[in-house]
């Protein structure tokens, strides 16, 4: 539960965002979600390869796999089918991420002086400020 001051600030911040800014923020949040999903799927696929072949394949090699090379890795038709689905899903997520970046990144990044400000805006990082393991209170 957030306190009344935070609620009021959050409400006020929502009021002052323009429609264009809000749309770009939502696009970037969706990009973040797709990137997380892609990473999770790559790691699941890597785990599947390790379990079934006995050797670990680096992530960069997984991204370079083709359907022909899957046939060499998996002789079982069920595993081959599942591997095709992973490969297809990873590629589609990659395409979606690139499309979002092309649409939104150029217009929003120029707005922020530091990368940290952009990350905070997208809510990718905590807004908590800690120095020497103590919370710092910033007074505006």
ABEGO torsion letter per residue (X at the ends): XBBAAAAAAAAAAAAABBAAAAAAAAAAAAAAAAAAAAAAAAAAAAAAAAAAAGBBBBAAAAAABBAAAAAAABABAAAAAAAAAAAAAAAAAAAAAAAAAAAAAAAAAAABABAAAAAAAAGABBABBBBGGBBBBBBX
